[in-house]
Amino acid sequence: MDYRQLGGSGLKVPVLSFGTGTFGGGGELFKAWGSTDVAEATKLVDICLDAGLTMFDSADIYSQGAAEEILGQALRGRREKVLISTKGTFRSGDGPNDVGSSRHHLIQAVESSLRRLGTDYIDLYQLHGFDATTPVEETLMALDDMVRAGKIRYIGCSNFSGWHLMKSLAVSEKYGLSRYVAHQAYYSLVGRDYEWELMPLALDQKVGAVVWSPLGWGRLTGKIRRGKPLPENTRLQSQVARDIGPPVSDEHVYDVVDALDKVAAETGKSVAQIALNWVLQRPSVATVIVGARNEEQLKQNLDVVNWNLTAQQIALLDEASETTLAYPYWHQRSFEERNPRPV
């Protein structure tokens, strides 16, 4: 397993991380992802560690905290061998302060995550979304206090827009506060909006991308094809999962899968493995989160390292997955002489 620097920090992370959204299966959304219990989670962790995958990602809302609890139990006795990343900000209770990035809620959320994970520190703590009602200064000062207290080692964010992230970085610089070194962002062959502004920002400001759903919310597994019904074991069978996931037209998915099929025939790799390898080769990407319902899926996902797509294969996939840019990005393409694309 290769390791990469996480943004501008001194921390090295494996190019693949393991996502625990399948742990627990609480509620319709997470049940559609999977229902992994402690015994199976322990087996999956064993496989990850044998392959050199040492970073595990969770969130306090995954199955109402059950995912963190299961991860903590699966890692028992080997905490020093792994990196744990988790997230907070989204609603965790019924009270008016049980949501957001206020000092009140973040301290409460971190303490609760530490308890569920059975650890006294979190390697990477990320805000799950941007809270526009809390001053950025309050949020970053609260996170900085927890870094100084040793409860968090590094901080990151998730699902921020470009100005959200840039404003936060400016506040950190102004007051000498801990700085976001990671941005957990959606990025896939059927979701390339990340490239428009967030990728150039990440490269300029040294913020490593922690990629979620690199298979386009389960659309690039190779099981979803033109003219065929949805397989029974996909999260897309759930209306809740479809509604909350990244939007993309069926025709665009089919066009991308057609291109993936061509590369699969050349390489002998699966559609999913090629889609994951494409993301791994993109600029600014520090680590790609992979999940698995079972051991077989995990082993297949782990087989995306130590080989690379050719430049011609990447160009084929790039062309098939290209979409119309939003303004002002389409206009900036006409001035690439001074606004070169990340390569």
Salt bridges, closest charged atoms under 4 A:
ASP46 OD1 - ARG78 NH1 2.60
ASP57 OD2 - LYS87 NZ 2.68
GLU68 OE1 - ARG116 NE 2.68
GLU111 OE2 - LYS151 NZ 2.24
ASP123 OD2 - ARG79 NH2 2.86
ASP144 OD2 - ARG148 NE 2.58
ASP145 OD2 - ARG103 NH2 2.94
GLU195 OE2 - ARG192 NE 2.97
GLU195 OE2 - ARG282 NH2 3.31
GLU251 OE1 - ARG226 NH2 3.42
ASP255 OD1 - ARG226 NH2 3.09
ASP258 OD2 - ARG226 NH1 2.96
ASP261 OD2 - ARG225 NH1 2.50
ASP303 OD2 - LYS269 NZ 3.50
ASP318 OD1 - ARG282 NH1 3.81
GLU322 OE1 - ARG192 NH1 3.91
GLU322 OE2 - ARG333 NH1 3.77
GLU336 OE2 - ARG333 NE 3.78
GLU336 OE2 - ARG341 NE 2.51
